[in-house]
Amino acid sequence: MTISSVLKFWNTYKNINRIRQIVNVLLKHGFGQFIEQINLKRFIPLRKRIKYFARWQEVERHTIPERLRIAFSELGPSFIKLAQILSTRPDLITGEYANEFKKLLDRVPPFSSGKARQIIESELNISLNDVFSDFDDFPVAAASIAQVHNATLKTGEKVIVKIQRPDIREIIEMDLIILNAIARLMLRYIPESKFFDPKGIVNEFSRSVKKEVDFIIEAKNAQRFKRNFAENPDILIPYIYTDLLSEKVIVMERLEGIRIDDIKGIDSLGIDRSELAKKGVDAYFKMIFEDGFFHADPHPGNIFVMPDGRIGLLDYGIIGWLTPDMMENIAGAFLAVLKKDFDRLVDLYIELGLVAEEIDIDKFKKEFRADLVYLLEPLYDLAISEVNFPEYLEAVTHLVIKHGLTVPSDLLLMNKTILILDNIGRQLDPDFNAVKAAEPYAVKLVKQRVSPQRLIDKTGENLSAIGELLFDTPKQMNKLLRKTIKDEVGFKIDLTGMEKFRKDIDRSSNRLAFSVIVAAIIIGSSMLIQSGIGEKVLGLPALGATGFLVAILLGLWLLISILRSGRL
């Protein structure tokens, strides 16, 4: 056997063990029907099926979202991160699940300082004593991906050292393989799952988490933010020590301030909280409406107030991107709301690419406009300071779900970012309102959209696209005709629900056949007992008694399977 074959076998063995662990945790929390539906029940020993069947009533005390949140917490870093991403996608998993997943905290016990030191020295090819005059063995923060230690360089600068957890990449890679397999099984055995796009969720999670475990990407993000705010004296982005950087270790300037939600601490510094809120929100709206590149994890632990009143931003693993067209459409939608231009607002939803191709556009426009009017009209009777922006965004999210719109993940990240900012802003200044703060940026962006230079650029882009279409169309038509002549053109018809119907028929026929076998064993055993032939146990022929016992066990197994499926 070659080395590659041994490695492949070992990886397969590890995956199977992890699959068993995932299946057992899901089973423990009452997801036996789901396991059976996606055909993973072969990983559950019969004794465990009976054991957890007996615990069914106890499990039912919690709601399904609660049970899923608890299961994800038990399954470790990959599933915690997945839940955190899903918490920003109420359009896919509904608000009930999203709100439950928000409760998952990314906090785990730290790994040993000895291991942390070993990883730093191995990754950076240095000796700690040669680079640091002081290294704090007790981490100041520990999460599922990495933990952070305070340190001081030999040159005197105070820094933080972020170190990736041992083997976290391998764990995530293994879980991604398994999650992709589960997504495929869901689409195969539960056709209705396509409405929340399990493959898309796993792909989005994969893109996000792979960036988070590469600290070189995080360093580049930080450097880009530093360039974007080079002319802004109110925002502090920490310096990255690029000579002390690898995919698993990052060393950066330590910001010694207080958290943005420490109101008493801010007051003790004598800083004007209203001005502080304005500085922070201005910085974020610059990211969203001007740069199209924004810090997408602005929870209070990542935003610090410095003694001189500057705002320091930390943690650049999660960022959002907005294309120029997307930024313009967002700004246009914002101004359309302010001007009560509901028709334009509906058109902008379509231009943003949120409406699926199969949706009837005319019907959508009519129904969506009616819902928007119902949602927004009451807002116009309020002063701008009275508008509850988080409630408005949540209501818009419900509309998105209702009308089956597909929202890009970066747009949802932006929504989440604005909600967090609005909450922080209101803590700092009760009169703060994100809508009012965003208006100047939106107006500026819309003005740029109709500027002469922008119109010239757009005209050039459109002419180029038309030229490509004119040159390419004859070639494509020729290809289509050749395929038609060779009888290579076909049509694929996919009847919705047929796979589920076929699976149900297979399951029913299997159970029927199984029941016939059990009945045959019972009849045969009865005949043997009546004959009285053979050795006897407890006064009954041994073979007949054994047949009855086997029939009882098989019958119980069949009954449990039917009850667990929830279909009597």
N, C-alpha and C positions, 0 to 999 in steps of 0.2 A: 504494500500500500504506500503510495507517495505521500510526501509531507502535505501537499495541498489537499489530498483526500482525507487525511487525518484531521486537518484544520476544518474542512467542510463538515465532517462527521461531528467534531466537537461543537461547532457553532450550531448545528442542527439539534444536538443534544441539549445545549444550553437554551435554545429557543423553545424546545418542547417543555423543559422544566419551567420556564417563565410563563408559557401558555397555561400550564397546569395551575401555576400560582394565580394568574389572572382569573382563570375560570373558577377556581375555588373561592376567591374573594367575591366575585360576582354572585356565585351560588350562595355564599354565606349571607349576602345582603338581599336575597330574594329575587335574583334575576335568572332563575332556573329556566323559565319559559323562553327568555331571550337566547340562552345558551343552546336550548333544544332547537329553536327556530333556525339558528345559523349553523347547526350541525356540529357543535363542539362538545356534545354530551359524551363522546367517546373518551374524553379526558377526565371524566368523573367516575371514580369507582362506585359500584352499586351501593356499598355500605354508606358512602357519603350522601348519595341521593336520598336514601331512606332517612338518614340523620337530619339532613337539612329540610326534608319534607316535614318532619315532626316539628321543626322550629318555624314553620311558615307563618303561624299566627303571631308569633313574637316579632318577626320581621315586619309584618304588616302595620305595626304601630307607627312607623315612620312613613312619610310620603315618598313617592318614587324619586323626586329630585334630591331629597335628603339622603336617601339610601345610596344614590349614585355619587353624591358628594363625599360621603363617608368612605365608599369603596375606592374612589379615586385617591383620597388621602392615604389610604392603606397601601395603595399600589406604588407610591413613591414619586420621585421627581418628574418623570415624563408625564404621568397622568395629572399631577398637580399643575404642571405648566399647561397641559392640554385644557384642563378645566378653566384656568385663568384666561386663556385665549377664547374659549367658548363663552365665558362670562361677558365678553364684548360683542357677542353675536346673537342677541335676542331675536334677530330676524330669521335665524336658522333653527334655534332650539327653544324658542319662546321665552318670555320674560321670567316665568316661574323657575326654569332651570338656570337661566343666566344669573338671577338674583341669588340663588342657592350657591352657585359656583363662586360668586364674589366672596363668600365666607371663607374660602380656602386660603389659608395663610402660607406663604412660601417661607416657612421657618422650620429648620431641622437642626438636630444637635450638631455641633461643630466636630470636624475630624481633628486628629491630634496635631499639636504644634510641631511635633517631630516630623510627621508626614508633610506638613506644610513647608517646613524648612527644606526637606528633601526634594520636593517638587520644584521649589524656587531655584535651588542650586542646579538641579538637573536640567530644567528648562532654559535657564539663562546662562548656564555654563559658568557659574561664579561660585565663590565662597561668600556666605552671608557676612562673615566678619570682615571681609575685604571691602564690602560695599556699604553696609549699614553699621552705624555706631550704636544703634539701638533697634531691637526688633521685639515688639510686644507679643508674647506667646499666646495671650488670650485674645481671640478675635472680637472685634467690635460689632460684627454682624456675621450671621451664618444663614445661608439660604440653600435651596436644593441644588443650584448650579455651582456656587462658589462661596467662599468666605473671605472676610476682609480683616487685615491686621494693620495696626498703626506701626510706623517705623520712622527712623531718622537716618538720612544718608550721612556718609562720612563728611560730606561737604556742608552739612548743617541743615539742609532742607527737610522739613517735616513732610512725610508722604504717607499714602495708604498703599498697601499691597493686596491686590485681589488675586486669589488663588483658586483655580478650578478644582472641584472635588475629584478625588482619585476614581478612575474608571467611569466617570459620568458619561463620557462620549459613547463608550461601549454599551452602557445601559440604555442610553437614548436610541442608539442605532438599532439595538435588538428590539426595543419597544416599537420603534417606527415600522420595522418589518412586520411585527405582529399586528399593529394597528392597521396597516395597509391590507393585511390578509383579512382581518375582521371586517373592514370596509367593503372588500370584494364579496365576502360571504353575505353581508347584509344586503347588498344590491342583488345578489343571486337569489337568496331565500326570502328576503323581505322587500319585494319590489317597491312598496310605498315609501321605503326609506330614501329613495332618490330625491324626494321633495326637500330633504334637508342636506343633501349632497355629502354623504360620509367621506367619499374620496377627496372632495374639495377641502373638507375640514382637515383631514390628515395631511394633505399637501400644504395647506396654509400653516399648520402646526410645524411641519417639517422645515419649511422655509424660515419660520420665526426662530425655532429653537436652535437650528444649526448656526444662525447668526449669533445667538446668545452665547454659544460655547466656543466662539472664535473671538478672542480678545483683540486680535489685530483689527478686525472689523470695528469693534467698539472704539478702539483708539482712533481709527480713521474718522468715525462719526464725531468723536470729541474734537478732533482737529478741524473738521469742517465747521462745527458750531463756533469754534474759536475764531475762525476766519470771518464767519457771518456776523459775529458780534464784536469784531475788532474795533469798530467805531462807536460802540455803545459802552459808555463808562459805568452803566448801572448793572451790567450783567457780567458775572465772573465764571469763566469756563476753566477748569483746572488744567494745568500743564501736564502733558503726557511725556514721560521719560522713555523715548523710543529706543534708547540703548538698553533699557531694562523691560523688554516687551517680547512676549511670545504668544502663541495661541492659547496657552493655559495660565499665563501670568501677566499682569499689567500693573505697573507702578505709576502713580499719578500724585500730583500736588494735593496735600491735605487742606481741606477748607475747614477752618475752625470758626464755625458760626453756630447759630441756633436754628432749629427747625422752623419752617414757615408757619406751622400751626401752634407754636409756643407763644401765645398772645402775651402772657405776663413777661416772658423774656424779652420780647420785642419792645414792650412798653418800658422795661427797665433800661433799655439802650437809648430811650428818648427818640425813637424813630416814628415818624408819622405813618400810621398804618394805611391811611387812605392813599398816600403817595406810593407806599410800598406795593399795594394791590395794583395800582395803575402801572408801575414799572414792570411787575411780573406779567400782567396780562398783555401789555404792549409788546413784551418780548415774545410771547407765544403767538400773538396775532401776526407779528412780523414773520415768524417761522411759517405760519399757515398761509397767509395771504401774499407774502412777498418771496420767501425763499422756497416754499413748497417742500420743506424738509424740516420736520418738527420732532421734538422730544416727546415721545408718546407714553411715557411712564412718569407723569408729574405728581406722584403721590407725595405727601409732606416729607417723607423720609429722604426724598431726592432733591428737595429744594431748601436751601439754607439762607438765612439772613446774616450777613457779615456785620461786624461792629460798626463799619463805616456806612452801612445802609445799602450796600450792593447785594444783589441776589446771586447766589452760587447754585449752579445746576450740577447734579451728579447722575451717574449710571446712564450710559448711552447704548445699552444693549437693545432696547426696543425703540425704534424710530419709525416715523411715517413719511411717505412720499406722496406728493400731489403733483400731477402734470400741470403745465400752464393752462390747458383747456379746462381741467377739473377745477383749478383755483378760480378761473373766471366764472365758471358756471355756479360754483358755490357762492361767490360774491353776488352774482346776478340773482340767485335764489333768495339770498338774504335781503337784497334791496326790493325784490318783488313782494316779499312778505311785508316790508315796511310800507310799500305803496298800494297794497291790496290788489296787486296785479295777479290774480289767481290763474288766469289763462297762461301767462308767461311762466308762472311757477310750475305748472303741469308740463309745459314744453321743455323746461330745463331738466325736469326729472327724466324725460325721454332722452334729451341730449347727453345727459350724464351716463347713458347706457344702462339704466336700472331696469328698463322694461324689457322682458323677454320677447323674442321674436314671435312666439306663438300667441301672445296676448293680442286681443282685438283692440287696436289703438283707439278707435272712435269710442268704443264702449268704455275703455279705460279712462280716457280723457273726461268723459261725462261723469263717471262714478267717482273718480279720484278728485275732480274739482269740487264735487258736492261735499265730499268728506273734508277736504281742506277748508272750505268755507265754514263748515260746521265747527271745525277745530279752531280756526284762527279768528273768526269774527269776534268772539268774546274778548280776545286780547286787546282789541282796539278801544275798548271802553276803559282800559287800565292805563295808569301812568307807567312809563317805561321802567321805573324802579319797582313797580308792583308785579311785573311779568316774572313768573317762575320759569327760568330758562330750562332747568333740568326736567321739569314736568312737561314742558313743550316738546323737548327732544324725545322724551319717552313716548309721548302721544304720537309723534311722527313715526317712531319705530313701529308702533302698533299698526299704523296705516301701511307701512312698508310690508309687514307680515300679511295683513289682510289682502293686499292686492298682489301678493306673490312677486314683489320686486327683488332683484338681485343687487345687493349693495357691496361694492368693493371693500375689502378689509381695511384699506387705508382711510376710507371715509368713516368707517365705524371707529377706527382708532382716533380720528379727529373728533368725532362726537364724544367719545369717552374722555379725551383730553379736555375738551371745553367744559364738560360736566364737572370734572375734578377742579378745574380752574375756577369755575363759578362758585363752587362750594368753598374753596380756599379764600376767594375774593370776598365772599359774604362774611366769613369769619373775621377777616381783617377789617372790613368796612361794611356795616349792615346796609348801607345805601348803594353798595356796589351792584352793577348789573352788566353781565357779559355782552348783552345785545348792544347797549349804548357804547361800550368800549370797542366793539368790533366795527361799528358803522363807518368811521373814517377810513379804515383799511379797505373795506368793501367798496366804498365810493371811489377811492383811488384806483383800485384794480379795475373796476368797470370803466372808468375814464380811459385807462390805458388800453382797454379792449377796442375802443372806437377811435384811438389816436391814428393820425395819418400813417405813421410808420408801421403800426400793427396791421392796418388794412392793406398796406403794400406787401408786407410779409405774407399775410394770409392769401392774397391774390396770387403771389408767386407760388405758394404751396399748392393751391388749387389748380393752377395752370400746369404745374409739374405732374400732378396726379392725373389730370385729363390726358396729358401727353402719353403717360405710361399706359393708360387704359386703351388709347387709340392704337398704340403699337402692339399691345399684348392681345387684344381681342381677336384678331385674325388667327393668331397662333392657337389660342384656346379653342376657337370654333373648329379649326382644322383637326385638332386633337379629338374633340367630341365627335365629329363626323367619322373619323377613322374607327373610333371605338364602336360607334353605332353600326357601321358596315360590318365589323368583325363580330357583332352581336356580344360585345363586352359591356354594354350598358344595362344595368339592372336596377331594380327597385327593392328596397328593404321595407317590409311592413312589420311593425312591432305592436302586437295587440296588448294593450295595457292590462295587467292582472293575470295573463295566461300562465306565467311562471308560478305564481302563487296558487292558482287553481290546480295546476298539474301537481304541485307539491302536496296540496291538501288531498287530492285523489290518491296519490301514492301512499300517503300516510294512512288514509282510511282503509285502503285495500290491504295494506300490511297488517293493520290492527285486526281487520276482519279475518285474514288468513291465520293470524296468531290465535285469535279466539277459537277458530275451527280446530286448530291443533290442540289447544287446551281442552276443548270439549271432547275431542277424540281420545285424549289421554284419560279423561274422567270416565268415559264410556268403557274403554278398554280395561281400566282398573276395576270398574264395577263388575264386569264380566269375570275377571280373574278372581275377585273376592267371592262372587257367587259360586264359582266352580270349586273353591276350597282346595285347589291344587297347590302343592309346594310347601316349603317351610313356612311356619307361622310366627308372627310377632304380635304379642298382645291379642292373640286369638284370631288374627287376620292373616291371610296369605301375604308373605313378605313383599312379593313383586307387586301385588295390587296396592298394598299400603304405600309402597315407595312411589308408585304412579300417582296416587292421590296427593302425596306430599309435594311432588314436583308440580302437579297441576295447581295446587294452592299457591306455591311460590311464584309460578309464572303468571297466575291470575292476579296476584297482588302487584306484581311488577307492572302488568298491563294497566291495572287500575290507577296506580301511582302516576304512570306516564300520562294517562288521560287527564287526571286531576291537575297535574302540573302544567299541562298545556292550556288549562283554563277553558276547555271546550267539552262540556259533558253532553 
